[in-house]
């Protein structure tokens, strides 16, 4: 059996190791099997920072969580009795304790019809992907022993996303795992195993039984990755985007030939999102990049001289975002931010005209308010032409815009 005790000896893991050893001693004293599981094991094997600790007990998890919290000086836990789980609000590392369990579902519901306690293998089998279906024993004598019944280590080495069980069963139990696969590919730069990808397409329609809040949160996680276009492309290819974000899906294959942009609105939009991701870690700004041209499909017209035009897509897009916000349960603050940047995203470049007045510059600055820097970042990211001379010219124009703004301050 593989033992990964040495991986935890790095100084960056000192606090995590101490917590795991404390938990292991509690389990050992109670004669209970206790393991670190899920993302902690995956990230440890990849030498990544560990921000969360997932502990699984073969037995009652909530009483165990209370004991662990007491040892760590945490006065209260957040229990979830139905699932035998509990959160321990411990800073800076969040801790979750869960009883080893198996869940069964009815056909058109994401709520488990039955939750039963099980053993280590039974718990790992119900997890989303093999890279998350590994466990590390944390009891004193067995500390560091790694259990990998579904080949997670091999899949990590081969950069592969694969399900522990038949993918149809895994995705049917929780359809949100389809989006989670896209997230991990985008985050880790992995690929999806062939049968797994086919099942994602087959099961995509079951996302309709998942709450919009969960869909929204998973979508935002994809936007927060280093290269969001990777995950978004998978959502498009598997039919997910058509269900969760039809306004973006309809851009696919829609030409917008002009000197400014790619032929395809979808490809252009994804490039803007990636450009923005290179310039900013701010999720809200990346979201704005995704939706800034949301009204182009509805406003597209053909002009014999200019090619395709999209007159008014900024204002129409602003209004379309009300419907998007209701569906995805977005906060008022985020909705207002997205609407503002969508409405204003064409205006900065108009300021390069020499005859533009100081008052026009001030009006834009007042309209953008505290989001002016984000607006300018979005406008820079919106330059996706492959012509280096055009890029140089557009960037020079933005310097002129910034000079005009500096002059009127």
Secondary structure, 3 states (H helix, E strand, C coil): CCECHHHHHCHHHHHHHHHHHHHHHHHHHCCCCEEEECHHHHHHHCCCCCCEEEEEECCCHHHHHHHHHHHHCCCCEEEEHHHCEEEECCCCCEEEEEECEEEEECCCCCCEEEEEECCHHHHHHCCCCHHHCCEEECCCCCCCEEECCCCHHHHHHCCEECCCCCHHHHHHHCCHHHHHHHHHHHHHCCEECHHHHHHHHHHHHHHHHCCHHHHHHHHHHHHCCCCHHHHHHHHHHCCHHHHHCHHHHCCCCCECCCCCCCCEHHHHHHHHHHHHHHHCCCHHHHHHHHHCCCCHHHHCEEECCCEEECCCHHHHHHHHHHHHHHHHCCCHHHHHHHHHHHHHCCHHHHCCCCCCCHHHHHHHHHHHHHHHHHHHHHHHHCCCCCCHHHHHHHHHHHHHHHHHHHHHC
